[in-house]
């Protein structure tokens, strides 16, 4: 938690803004993936969010982090993030842009074990495999461990382009297609292998599915050859998805001989930062006692984003609305503050309709638990005397309730008196907290390492305005 607060403080101790936030689209004109209409839609979303859009040709040189086209990058004065989503999913792209404005991805190593990998030049694509338990008329003397070990080996042998790695260091721009195999044995000792393939960008809806008759079928005694055939067919399907996709999963590899250049060499340094200083050494004599949430008037600016811990922080979303009150029980004394905030489950979005349905209804049970709340009456601060434009660190300790369960929650951050464009007093709040999604609420996150898959991190930036009597 302290590390998260440190990262958040780097951004918000003094308000920092970019001269122009930028959206960079890496493409290959000689082997284009994006169509003209795709480019126009990306331009529209950049304009809507007040971004400068830059199209870069990979043949002119690329940073080491760029490994396929199209790759989409958001950057501002605070950092750089890589879009994790389909290039045709514009709502998801906007969610990424908004999230990146508030907090950037954290650099972290992401080691994989026992993984199939396709390599071409600078491009790497993983194919994680899940082999389910054998169903149906399980043969006598069947050994599950031996069966799985041999099946995975035979699947790899059936592939020509994907190679098996004991360990593999994945990066932000390593692509993935997951596949599940479902072996079934009938009463006549026929083995049928059903299959699903998922894009890394959607773990809910498969891009390929064949259950009933399977992708291969034959006698149990010929299972070695059947699994090799399954591997071959899965590889062919993944390669075809990489070559052409109607939903935005296609990619073009980047040759190894293209020159590697720094972002600076390519004139893509982070945009110039503008520091807004309005500090004052004069304490504020009196503050109103009653405050309420005021969300950004600029609708391109988010006030609350969340994601799983890295390396799963590509799974990110946004809270679109929040209501709440903040009360100073003793005049001007921050340590006397108490607060009550609530969010509607329906106001939580992942930037894609199918994800939103999954999160709101299946994970968070919107019907039975439409509201989550955070109520605190302990507000720890160091300096009790507020000064205009001077941030004051705080820890708010209280009770967080979601899905009918209540836990103790600490929210750390900064609060700062500011004046808006109308010279009206506001309290600007920047804070972060972690939510133990599985341990506290028994909600399972995406596939990946623990504790990353079990923990949500939140970043918030909003104002409090006086409640007028």
Long-range contacts (C-beta under 8 A, 24 or more apart in sequence): 1-410, 1-412, 1-432, 1-433, 1-434, 4-432, 4-434, 4-457, 5-412, 5-413, 5-432, 7-103, 7-106, 8-103, 8-413, 8-430, 8-431, 8-432, 8-459, 9-414, 10-78, 11-78, 11-103, 11-430, 12-391, 12-414, 12-430, 12-461, 13-391, 13-414, 14-275, 14-276, 14-277, 15-275, 15-276, 16-77, 16-78, 16-273, 16-274, 16-275, 16-276, 17-77, 17-273, 17-274, 17-276, 18-76, 18-77, 18-78, 18-270, 18-271, 18-272, 18-273, 18-274, 19-77, 19-271, 19-272, 19-273, 19-274, 20-51, 20-52, 20-271, 21-49, 21-50, 21-51, 21-52, 21-74, 21-75, 21-76, 21-101, 21-271, 22-51, 22-52, 22-53, 22-54, 22-74, 22-75, 22-76, 22-271, 23-51, 23-52, 23-53, 23-54, 23-72, 23-73, 23-74, 23-97, 24-53, 24-54, 24-55, 24-56, 24-72, 24-73, 24-74, 24-75, 24-268, 25-53, 25-54, 25-55, 25-56, 25-70, 25-71, 25-72, 26-56, 26-58, 26-62, 26-66, 26-69, 26-70, 26-71, 26-72, 26-73, 27-55, 27-56, 27-57, 27-58, 27-69, 27-70, 28-57, 28-58, 28-59, 28-69, 28-252, 28-254, 29-57, 29-59, 30-59, 31-69, 31-252, 32-252, 33-69, 33-70, 33-87, 33-250, 33-251, 33-252, 34-70, 34-87, 38-87, 38-88, 41-88, 41-90, 42-72, 42-87, 42-90, 42-93, 44-90, 45-90, 45-93, 45-94, 45-97, 48-94, 48-300, 49-94, 49-97, 49-98, 49-300, 50-300, 51-97, 54-268, 56-266, 56-268, 58-254, 58-258, 59-258, 60-266, 61-258, 61-259, 61-260, 61-261, 61-265, 61-266, 62-122, 62-254, 62-258, 62-259, 62-260, 62-261, 62-266, 63-260, 63-261, 63-262, 63-263, 63-266, 63-268, 64-260, 65-171, 65-172, 65-173, 66-122, 66-173, 66-254, 67-122, 67-123, 67-124, 67-171, 67-173, 67-174, 67-254, 68-122, 68-123, 68-173, 68-175, 68-251, 68-252, 68-253, 68-254, 69-251, 69-252, 69-254, 70-251, 70-252, 71-173, 74-100, 74-101, 75-268, 75-270, 75-271, 76-100, 76-101, 76-270, 76-271, 77-270, 77-271, 77-272, 77-273, 77-274, 78-104, 78-270, 78-273, 79-104, 79-105, 79-270, 80-104, 80-263, 80-270, 81-105, 82-172, 82-173, 84-172, 84-200, 84-201, 84-314, 85-201, 85-248, 85-351, 85-352, 86-199, 86-201, 86-202, 86-247, 86-248, 86-249, 87-248, 88-247, 88-248, 89-201, 89-247, 89-248, 89-351, 89-352, 91-351, 91-352, 91-353, 92-201, 92-350, 92-351, 92-352, 92-355, 93-351, 94-351, 95-316, 95-317, 95-318, 95-349, 95-350, 95-351, 95-352, 96-316, 96-351, 98-300, 98-301, 98-302, 98-305, 98-318, 99-302, 99-305, 99-307, 99-316, 99-317, 99-318, 101-300, 101-301, 101-302, 102-302, 102-304, 102-305, 102-459, 102-461, 103-305, 103-459, 105-172, 105-310, 105-313, 105-314, 106-310, 106-313, 107-310, 108-310, 108-311, 109-169, 109-311, 110-169, 110-170, 110-171, 110-174, 110-311, 111-167, 111-168, 111-169, 111-170, 112-165, 112-167, 112-168, 112-169, 112-170, 113-166, 113-167, 113-168, 114-152, 114-164, 114-165, 114-166, 115-164, 115-165, 115-168, 116-156, 116-159, 116-162, 116-163, 116-164, 116-165, 117-162, 117-163, 117-165, 117-168, 118-161, 118-162, 118-163, 118-238, 118-239, 119-163, 120-253, 121-253, 121-254, 121-255, 121-256, 121-257, 121-258, 122-253, 122-254, 122-255, 122-256, 122-258, 123-175, 123-251, 123-253, 123-254, 124-170, 124-174, 124-175, 125-174, 125-175, 125-176, 125-177, 125-238, 125-242, 125-251, 126-168, 126-170, 126-174, 126-175, 126-176, 126-177, 127-162, 127-176, 127-177, 127-178, 127-179, 127-234, 127-235, 127-238, 128-176, 128-178, 128-179, 128-447, 129-155, 129-178, 129-179, 129-180, 129-181, 130-178, 130-179, 130-180, 130-181, 131-180, 131-181, 131-183, 132-180, 132-181, 132-182, 132-183, 134-183, 134-184, 134-185, 135-182, 135-183, 135-184, 135-185, 136-184, 136-185, 136-186, 136-187, 137-185, 137-186, 137-187, 137-189, 138-185, 139-185, 139-189, 139-220, 150-224, 150-227, 151-181, 151-183, 151-223, 151-227, 154-223, 154-224, 154-225, 154-227, 154-228, 154-231, 155-181, 155-227, 155-228, 155-230, 155-231, 155-234, 156-231, 157-228, 157-231, 158-227, 158-228, 158-229, 158-230, 158-231, 158-232, 158-235, 159-231, 159-232, 159-234, 159-235, 160-232, 160-235, 161-235, 161-239, 162-235, 162-238, 170-311, 172-314, 175-200, 175-242, 175-251, 176-200, 177-207, 177-238, 177-241, 177-242, 177-249, 178-203, 178-447, 179-234, 179-238, 181-230, 181-234, 182-211, 182-214, 184-214, 185-220, 189-219, 189-220, 189-221, 190-217, 190-218, 190-219, 190-220, 191-217, 191-218, 191-219, 191-220, 191-222, 191-223, 191-226, 192-216, 192-217, 193-217, 193-226, 193-227, 193-230, 195-230, 195-233, 195-234, 197-234, 197-237, 197-238, 197-241, 199-241, 199-247, 199-249, 201-248, 201-249, 202-352, 202-354, 202-355, 203-446, 203-447, 204-354, 204-355, 204-358, 205-354, 207-241, 207-245, 207-247, 207-249, 208-237, 208-241, 277-389, 278-388, 278-389, 278-418, 278-419, 279-387, 279-388, 279-389, 279-390, 280-387, 280-388, 280-389, 280-390, 281-387, 282-387, 282-388, 283-385, 283-386, 283-387, 284-332, 284-386, 284-387, 284-388, 284-417, 284-425, 285-332, 286-331, 286-332, 287-328, 287-331, 287-332, 287-386, 287-417, 287-425, 288-328, 288-425, 288-466, 288-467, 289-327, 289-328, 289-329, 289-331, 290-325, 290-327, 290-466, 290-467, 291-325, 291-326, 291-327, 291-328, 291-427, 291-464, 291-465, 291-466, 291-467, 292-323, 292-324, 292-325, 292-326, 292-464, 292-465, 292-467, 293-322, 293-323, 293-324, 293-325, 293-341, 293-462, 293-463, 293-464, 294-426, 294-462, 294-463, 294-464, 294-465, 295-321, 295-322, 295-462, 295-463, 296-462, 296-463, 303-460, 303-461, 303-462, 304-458, 304-459, 304-460, 304-461, 304-462, 305-458, 305-459, 306-435, 306-456, 306-457, 306-458, 306-459, 307-456, 307-457, 308-445, 308-446, 308-448, 308-452, 308-453, 308-455, 308-456, 308-457, 309-451, 309-452, 309-455, 309-457, 310-452, 311-448, 311-449, 311-452, 312-445, 312-446, 312-448, 312-449, 312-452, 312-453, 313-457, 315-350, 315-445, 315-446, 316-350, 317-348, 317-349, 317-350, 317-351, 317-355, 317-359, 318-348, 318-349, 318-351, 319-343, 319-347, 319-348, 320-347, 320-348, 320-349, 321-347, 322-347, 322-462, 325-467, 326-427, 326-464, 332-384, 332-385, 332-386, 333-384, 334-379, 334-381, 334-384, 334-386, 334-392, 334-394, 334-415, 335-379, 335-380, 335-381, 335-384, 336-379, 337-379, 337-396, 338-376, 338-377, 338-379, 339-374, 339-375, 339-376, 339-379, 339-396, 339-398, 340-373, 340-374, 340-375, 341-373, 341-374, 341-375, 342-371, 342-372, 342-373, 342-374, 343-371, 343-372, 343-373, 344-370, 344-371, 345-369, 345-370, 345-371, 345-372, 346-370, 363-443, 364-402, 364-403, 364-443, 365-403, 368-403, 368-404, 369-402, 369-403, 369-404, 372-400, 372-401, 372-402, 372-403, 373-400, 373-401, 374-398, 374-399, 374-400, 374-401, 374-409, 374-411, 375-399, 375-401, 376-411, 386-415, 386-417, 387-417, 388-417, 388-418, 388-419, 389-416, 389-417, 389-418, 390-416, 390-417, 391-415, 391-416, 391-430, 392-416, 394-431, 396-431, 400-435, 402-435, 402-441, 403-441, 403-443, 405-440, 405-441, 407-436, 407-440, 409-433, 409-435, 413-460, 418-463, 420-463, 424-465, 425-466, 426-463, 426-464, 426-465, 427-463, 427-464, 428-461, 428-462, 428-463, 429-460, 429-461, 429-462, 429-463, 429-464, 430-460, 430-461, 431-459, 431-460, 432-457, 432-458, 432-459, 432-460, 433-457, 433-458, 434-458
